[in-house]
Amino acid sequence: MIPTLDSRRVRVAGGEVAFDRVGEGPAVVLTHGTPSWSLLWREVVPALAADHTVYLWDLLGYGRSTPPRGARPSVALHAEALAALVEAWGLDDPVLVGHDIGAAAVLRAHLRHGLPARALALLDAAVLPPWTTPVAQHIQAHLDVYRTMPEHVFHELIRAHLATATHRPLDPGTERAYLEPYAGEAGQQRYLDQVEGFDEADTREVVARLGEVAVPTLVLWGEQDRWLPADAAGRLAAAIPGARRVVVPRAGHFLPEDDPVATADELVSFLHDL
């Protein structure tokens, strides 16, 4: 089932967040990365929701969420929004799960904004530099070119880039669901606004303070990640006191797409050990 997140909305950080809540029990908050949306978690949520209340949301400027007028999506904005969301939901110490830049937002919200967490799970985390991919760096260096590129050419470019996010090809329906937010001229500008907002300055303080993380932490990675190689998992886990590192074979950057069963099993095991 492909979620729509149209039924629940809340205003935070000047924007409007689409979210959903599933299950009953201790709270778990799922934060996706780029260029995805809460679709990423669809096959992981049922296993987590068996014993937990699972919150999933679309980052501002992604999926069904809308950013503040004139604002550029960024890790800093997403961290601010996450901290405000947890407060709006009335959660005391949820488990925070983040993928890609969502993991960076989780860490920034926890370390900079003081967002309490019972535990952290960081999947293929865009935290340690360099975390902007060569494709993103090229787009940032030539934004005017990409903003005026014919739509059909741009669409094929991001389709090819998306194909490198997984170890196994996405099925056509799932591929369409990931690409749909970037359709047409408005979608093209939306994608480019997201890339323009990638700034490793937003994670500099986070990296410097990783040793301050004092809650149980899982670092989970796809062995075949072509965007953020798996050796980053070891370096990230080594920087966080007591962090556990798990690398999933035959999985790429979009780990929950390539192996949702292993992703869910590792998260459930981690949660049960808390």
C-alpha positions as CSV (number, residue, x, y, z in Angstrom):
1,M,0.0,0.0,0.0
2,I,1.3,3.4,-0.9
3,P,0.6,6.0,1.8
4,T,-0.8,9.4,1.0
5,L,-0.6,11.1,4.4
6,D,-3.5,13.4,3.4
7,S,-5.7,12.8,6.4
8,R,-3.5,14.3,9.2
9,R,-1.8,17.7,9.0
10,V,-0.1,20.1,11.5
11,R,1.6,23.4,11.0
12,V,5.2,23.6,12.3
13,A,8.2,25.8,11.6
14,G,6.0,27.9,9.3
15,G,5.1,25.0,7.0
16,E,2.4,22.3,6.9
17,V,3.4,18.8,7.7
18,A,1.5,15.7,6.4
19,F,1.8,12.8,8.8
20,D,0.2,9.6,10.0
21,R,0.1,7.6,13.2
22,V,-0.3,3.8,13.3
23,G,-0.4,1.3,16.2
24,E,-0.3,1.5,20.0
25,G,2.6,1.5,22.4
26,P,5.8,3.5,23.0
27,A,6.4,6.1,20.3
28,V,8.6,5.7,17.3
29,V,9.1,8.5,14.9
30,L,10.2,7.7,11.3
31,T,12.0,10.5,9.3
32,H,12.7,9.8,5.6
33,G,15.5,11.3,3.6
34,T,16.0,12.6,0.0
35,P,14.7,12.3,-2.7
36,S,12.0,10.2,-1.0
37,W,9.0,10.7,1.2
38,S,7.2,8.6,3.8
39,L,6.5,6.0,1.1
40,L,10.0,4.6,2.0
41,W,8.6,3.1,5.3
42,R,5.4,1.5,4.0
43,E,6.7,-2.1,4.4
44,V,8.5,-1.5,7.7
45,V,5.6,0.2,9.6
46,P,3.5,-3.0,10.1
47,A,6.2,-4.8,12.1
48,L,6.9,-1.7,14.2
49,A,3.3,-0.9,14.8
50,A,2.6,-4.3,16.3
51,D,4.1,-3.0,19.6
52,H,4.6,0.7,19.1
53,T,2.8,3.9,18.1
54,V,4.5,4.8,14.8
55,Y,4.6,8.3,13.6
56,L,5.7,9.0,10.0
57,W,5.8,12.3,8.3
58,D,6.9,14.0,5.1
59,L,9.8,16.5,5.4
60,L,8.9,20.1,4.6
61,G,9.1,20.4,0.9
62,Y,8.8,16.7,0.3
63,G,5.9,14.3,-0.3
64,R,2.6,16.0,0.8
65,S,4.2,18.5,3.1
66,T,4.7,22.2,2.1
67,P,7.6,24.4,3.3
68,P,7.3,27.9,4.6
69,R,6.7,30.4,1.8
70,G,10.1,31.4,0.4
71,A,12.0,29.0,2.5
72,R,14.5,26.5,1.2
73,P,14.3,22.9,2.5
74,S,17.4,22.0,4.5
75,V,18.6,19.8,7.3
76,A,18.4,22.8,9.7
77,L,14.7,23.3,8.7
78,H,13.9,19.6,9.0
79,A,15.5,19.4,12.5
80,E,13.5,22.4,13.7
81,A,10.3,20.9,12.2
82,L,11.0,17.5,13.9
83,A,11.5,19.1,17.3
84,A,8.3,21.1,16.9
85,L,6.4,18.0,15.7
86,V,7.4,15.9,18.7
87,E,6.2,18.7,21.0
88,A,2.9,19.0,19.0
89,W,2.3,15.3,19.3
90,G,2.9,15.4,23.1
91,L,5.7,12.8,23.1
92,D,8.2,12.7,25.9
93,D,11.0,10.5,24.7
94,P,10.3,8.7,21.4
95,V,12.7,6.5,19.6
96,L,13.9,8.6,16.6
97,V,14.6,6.8,13.4
98,G,16.1,8.7,10.4
99,H,17.2,7.8,6.9
100,D,19.7,9.8,4.8
101,I,19.3,13.5,5.6
102,G,16.5,12.4,7.9
103,A,19.2,10.9,10.1
104,A,21.0,14.2,10.1
105,A,17.8,16.0,11.1
106,V,17.3,13.5,13.9
107,L,20.8,14.1,15.3
108,R,20.6,17.9,14.9
109,A,17.2,18.0,16.6
110,H,18.5,15.8,19.5
111,L,21.9,17.6,19.9
112,R,21.2,21.2,19.0
113,H,17.5,21.5,19.8
114,G,17.6,19.3,22.9
115,L,14.9,16.9,21.6
116,P,14.7,14.1,24.1
117,A,14.9,10.6,22.7
118,R,14.8,7.1,24.2
119,A,17.0,5.8,21.4
120,L,18.2,6.7,17.9
121,A,18.3,4.6,14.7
122,L,20.3,6.0,11.9
123,L,19.9,4.4,8.4
124,D,22.4,5.2,5.6
125,A,22.9,8.5,7.4
126,A,23.9,11.7,5.5
127,V,26.0,13.0,8.4
128,L,29.7,12.5,8.0
129,P,31.2,14.7,5.3
130,P,31.2,14.5,2.4
131,W,27.5,13.4,2.3
132,T,26.4,15.4,-0.8
133,T,26.7,13.0,-3.8
134,P,28.7,14.0,-6.9
135,V,25.3,14.3,-8.7
136,A,24.1,16.8,-6.1
137,Q,27.3,18.7,-6.2
138,H,27.1,19.0,-10.0
139,I,23.5,20.3,-9.8
140,Q,24.5,22.8,-7.1
141,A,27.3,24.1,-9.3
142,H,25.0,24.5,-12.3
143,L,21.6,25.3,-10.9
144,D,20.7,27.8,-13.6
145,V,21.3,25.1,-16.3
146,Y,19.2,22.5,-14.5
147,R,16.4,25.0,-13.8
148,T,16.0,25.8,-17.5
149,M,16.5,22.2,-18.7
150,P,13.6,20.8,-20.7
151,E,11.3,18.9,-18.4
152,H,11.5,15.6,-20.3
153,V,15.3,15.6,-20.1
154,F,15.3,16.5,-16.4
155,H,12.8,13.8,-15.7
156,E,15.1,11.1,-17.3
157,L,18.1,12.5,-15.4
158,I,16.5,12.1,-12.0
159,R,15.0,8.8,-13.0
160,A,18.5,7.5,-13.7
161,H,19.8,8.9,-10.4
162,L,16.9,7.3,-8.5
163,A,17.9,3.9,-10.0
164,T,21.2,4.1,-8.2
165,A,19.5,4.4,-4.8
166,T,18.7,0.7,-4.7
167,H,20.6,-2.4,-5.3
168,R,17.6,-4.1,-7.0
169,P,15.4,-2.2,-9.5
170,L,12.3,-0.6,-8.2
171,D,9.0,-1.9,-9.5
172,P,7.3,0.5,-12.0
173,G,4.6,1.5,-9.5
174,T,7.0,2.4,-6.8
175,E,9.3,4.2,-9.2
176,R,6.3,6.3,-10.4
177,A,5.4,7.1,-6.8
178,Y,8.9,8.4,-6.0
179,L,9.0,10.5,-9.2
180,E,5.5,11.9,-9.1
181,P,6.3,14.8,-6.7
182,Y,8.9,16.0,-9.3
183,A,6.7,15.9,-12.4
184,G,6.3,18.9,-14.5
185,E,7.9,22.3,-14.2
186,A,6.8,22.8,-10.6
187,G,8.2,19.4,-9.7
188,Q,11.5,20.2,-11.4
189,Q,11.9,23.3,-9.3
190,R,10.9,21.5,-6.2
191,Y,13.6,18.9,-6.7
192,L,16.2,21.6,-7.4
193,D,15.1,23.6,-4.3
194,Q,15.8,20.5,-2.3
195,V,19.2,20.0,-3.8
196,E,20.1,23.7,-3.4
197,G,19.4,23.3,0.3
198,F,22.0,20.6,0.9
199,D,24.6,22.2,3.1
200,E,27.2,20.3,5.1
201,A,27.4,23.3,7.4
202,D,24.1,22.1,8.9
203,T,25.8,18.9,10.1
204,R,29.2,20.4,11.1
205,E,28.1,21.0,14.7
206,V,26.4,17.6,14.8
207,V,29.6,15.8,13.8
208,A,31.5,17.7,16.4
209,R,29.0,16.6,19.1
210,L,28.5,13.0,18.2
211,G,30.4,12.0,21.4
212,E,27.6,13.6,23.4
213,V,25.0,11.1,22.3
214,A,24.1,9.2,25.5
215,V,21.2,7.0,24.4
216,P,21.2,3.6,22.7
217,T,22.0,4.1,19.0
218,L,21.7,1.7,16.0
219,V,23.6,2.5,12.8
220,L,22.1,0.5,10.0
221,W,23.4,0.5,6.5
222,G,23.0,-1.1,3.1
223,E,26.2,-2.9,2.1
224,Q,25.8,-1.9,-1.6
225,D,25.1,1.8,-0.9
226,R,26.4,3.7,-3.9
227,W,25.6,7.1,-2.5
228,L,27.1,6.8,1.0
229,P,29.5,3.8,1.1
230,A,29.1,1.3,3.9
231,D,32.5,2.2,5.5
232,A,30.8,5.4,6.7
233,A,28.7,3.2,8.9
234,G,31.7,2.1,10.9
235,R,33.1,5.6,11.2
236,L,29.7,6.9,12.4
237,A,29.2,4.1,14.9
238,A,32.7,4.6,16.2
239,A,32.0,8.3,16.9
240,I,28.8,7.6,18.9
241,P,29.5,6.0,22.3
242,G,28.2,2.4,22.5
243,A,26.5,2.6,19.0
244,R,25.7,-0.7,17.4
245,R,26.6,-1.1,13.7
246,V,24.7,-3.5,11.3
247,V,25.3,-3.8,7.6
248,V,22.7,-5.5,5.5
249,P,24.0,-7.4,2.5
250,R,22.5,-7.0,-1.0
251,A,21.0,-3.7,-0.1
252,G,21.6,-0.1,-1.4
253,H,21.0,3.4,-0.1
254,F,17.3,3.0,0.0
255,L,17.6,0.1,2.5
256,P,13.9,-0.2,3.4
257,E,13.2,-0.6,-0.3
258,D,15.9,-3.2,-1.0
259,D,15.3,-5.3,2.1
260,P,12.3,-4.2,4.2
261,V,12.2,-7.5,6.1
262,A,15.8,-7.1,7.4
263,T,15.2,-3.4,8.1
264,A,12.1,-4.2,10.1
265,D,13.8,-7.1,11.9
266,E,16.8,-5.1,12.9
267,L,14.6,-2.2,14.1
268,V,12.2,-4.5,16.0
269,S,15.2,-6.3,17.7
270,F,16.7,-2.9,18.6
271,L,13.4,-1.7,20.1
272,H,12.8,-4.8,22.1
273,D,16.3,-4.6,23.7
274,L,15.6,-1.1,25.0
